[in-house]
Amino acid sequence: MDADEARRTSWGEVEIAVQYDRARPGYPPEAVAFALAPLRGRPDLRAADIGAGTGKLTSALCAAGVSTVAIEPAPGMLKVLRHAVSRAQVLAGTAEDLPLPDASVDLVAAGQAMHWFKLDRAIPEMARVLRPGGRLALFYNSRDDAVGWVQALADLVGDHADHASAHREDRPEVLGPFEPEELARFRQQQELDADGLADLLGSRSYVITMAPDARAELLDRARTLARTHPQLVGRQHFYLPYVTTVQRYTLASCPPGPRPQVLRS
């Protein structure tokens, strides 16, 4: 089993999904509003959250008043998802074989999930299920490494495929029939303590798949950082700052709608 497959498999455990749901941040309402801006006013507006995990993005879409279907392949994630988002329709399925009819949603969204997809199969599926004039929106929560202690955390983690801090794309690529339409960033923060920081780090796939001794050592070092870094010492609770990036795409075969006012952080 290669590293990517091991990480994918890790999400099948209910205990790991519960930790993920407890530890991970959600998405700010302003970011969801940006994704939906060209679509507001459509009758029966409907969104699909692909690779929905435990429903962090699904919950934000439902809170925005959008009928949402959440699609997730991992059994552990699905079990938590069904409890977490009672307002959404929840389906087992993959990005490469979406369990949706043709032209059935106005927005396809993916939060912190696109890197798991086999794009040569997933992108045509996303295009297939979109209604004319629909949009694709990709969401990423990135730690703000401009803050000193957050950079120290990044140094502690080292060179891993950490999508919480690495998404800084200013010129996103064309994804098959999808062309970049608009990008915006929004700020949010997550309240933590030393154990919460370790819990957050422990929800990362590359940490889950570490050898037990190495994982325990890394999480202990994260707790020590939270207690000893000059910006955090003496503080029982502190805030981890994030930059939420939303890249909105439009189908190249469909003329874009009126350009909305961009929401800035």
JOTA-V466450 format. One record per residue. RES is the residue in one small letter. PHI is phi as a letter, one per 30 degrees, with the letter a starting at -180 (999 if undefined). Layout:
BEGIN
res:RES phi:PHI
res:RES phi:PHI
END
This chain:
BEGIN
res:m phi:999
res:d phi:d
res:a phi:d
res:d phi:d
res:e phi:d
res:a phi:d
res:r phi:d
res:r phi:d
res:t phi:d
res:s phi:d
res:w phi:d
res:g phi:d
res:e phi:d
res:v phi:d
res:e phi:d
res:i phi:d
res:a phi:d
res:v phi:d
res:q phi:d
res:y phi:e
res:d phi:d
res:r phi:d
res:a phi:c
res:r phi:d
res:p phi:d
res:g phi:c
res:y phi:b
res:p phi:d
res:p phi:e
res:e phi:d
res:a phi:d
res:v phi:d
res:a phi:d
res:f phi:d
res:a phi:d
res:l phi:d
res:a phi:e
res:p phi:d
res:l phi:c
res:r phi:d
res:g phi:j
res:r phi:d
res:p phi:d
res:d phi:h
res:l phi:e
res:r phi:b
res:a phi:b
res:a phi:b
res:d phi:c
res:i phi:c
res:g phi:i
res:a phi:d
res:g phi:i
res:t phi:c
res:g phi:j
res:k phi:e
res:l phi:d
res:t phi:e
res:s phi:d
res:a phi:d
res:l phi:d
res:c phi:d
res:a phi:d
res:a phi:d
res:g phi:i
res:v phi:c
res:s phi:d
res:t phi:b
res:v phi:c
res:a phi:c
res:i phi:b
res:e phi:b
res:p phi:c
res:a phi:d
res:p phi:e
res:g phi:d
res:m phi:d
res:l phi:e
res:k phi:d
res:v phi:d
res:l phi:e
res:r phi:d
res:h phi:d
res:a phi:d
res:v phi:b
res:s phi:d
res:r phi:d
res:a phi:c
res:q phi:d
res:v phi:c
res:l phi:b
res:a phi:d
res:g phi:l
res:t phi:c
res:a phi:d
res:e phi:d
res:d phi:b
res:l phi:d
res:p phi:d
res:l phi:b
res:p phi:d
res:d phi:e
res:a phi:h
res:s phi:c
res:v phi:b
res:d phi:c
res:l phi:b
res:v phi:c
res:a phi:b
res:a phi:b
res:g phi:c
res:q phi:h
res:a phi:b
res:m phi:e
res:h phi:d
res:w phi:d
res:f phi:d
res:k phi:d
res:l phi:d
res:d phi:d
res:r phi:c
res:a phi:d
res:i phi:d
res:p phi:d
res:e phi:d
res:m phi:d
res:a phi:d
res:r phi:d
res:v phi:d
res:l phi:d
res:r phi:d
res:p phi:e
res:g phi:i
res:g phi:d
res:r phi:b
res:l phi:c
res:a phi:b
res:l phi:c
res:f phi:c
res:y phi:b
res:n phi:c
res:s phi:c
res:r phi:d
res:d phi:d
res:d phi:d
res:a phi:d
res:v phi:d
res:g phi:e
res:w phi:d
res:v phi:d
res:q phi:d
res:a phi:d
res:l phi:d
res:a phi:d
res:d phi:d
res:l phi:d
res:v phi:d
res:g phi:i
res:d phi:d
res:h phi:c
res:a phi:d
res:d phi:c
res:h phi:d
res:a phi:d
res:s phi:b
res:a phi:c
res:h phi:d
res:r phi:b
res:e phi:d
res:d phi:c
res:r phi:b
res:p phi:d
res:e phi:d
res:v phi:d
res:l phi:c
res:g phi:h
res:p phi:d
res:f phi:c
res:e phi:c
res:p phi:e
res:e phi:c
res:e phi:a
res:l phi:b
res:a phi:b
res:r phi:b
res:f phi:b
res:r phi:c
res:q phi:a
res:q phi:b
res:q phi:b
res:e phi:d
res:l phi:b
res:d phi:b
res:a phi:d
res:d phi:d
res:g phi:d
res:l phi:d
res:a phi:d
res:d phi:d
res:l phi:d
res:l phi:d
res:g phi:d
res:s phi:d
res:r phi:d
res:s phi:d
res:y phi:d
res:v phi:d
res:i phi:e
res:t phi:c
res:m phi:d
res:a phi:d
res:p phi:e
res:d phi:d
res:a phi:d
res:r phi:d
res:a phi:d
res:e phi:d
res:l phi:d
res:l phi:d
res:d phi:d
res:r phi:d
res:a phi:d
res:r phi:d
res:t phi:d
res:l phi:e
res:a phi:d
res:r phi:c
res:t phi:b
res:h phi:d
res:p phi:e
res:q phi:d
res:l phi:b
res:v phi:e
res:g phi:i
res:r phi:c
res:q phi:d
res:h phi:b
res:f phi:a
res:y phi:b
res:l phi:c
res:p phi:d
res:y phi:b
res:v phi:c
res:t phi:c
res:t phi:c
res:v phi:b
res:q phi:c
res:r phi:c
res:y phi:b
res:t phi:b
res:l phi:d
res:a phi:d
res:s phi:d
res:c phi:c
res:p phi:d
res:p phi:d
res:g phi:d
res:p phi:e
res:r phi:d
res:p phi:d
res:q phi:d
res:v phi:d
res:l phi:d
res:r phi:c
res:s phi:d
END
